[in-house]
Amino acid sequence: MWKRTRKLAGIDPRWRLHDLRHWSATHAIAGGHNVRSVAARLGPADPTTTMRTYTHALEAFSSRSWPPVP
């Protein structure tokens, strides 16, 4: 089912369903969504696990949030 859906959606055949899950979570956090709500959407992981896994997205988001100090 995933292979057919991936082909219909035009997603690169190298992407696994798990890759799409990581992509979605990374972009949600980098886009400013609350880590707790992203963790709830991902499933049984608690927010701490989600924060550890997606720290790179949190760092990207925080660097965009504040203007540079002159």
Summary of the structure (lengths in Angstrom):
residues: 70
radius of gyration: 14.8
end to end distance: 53.0
largest distance: 53.0
contacts: 143
relative contact order: 0.12
helix: 69%
strand: 0%
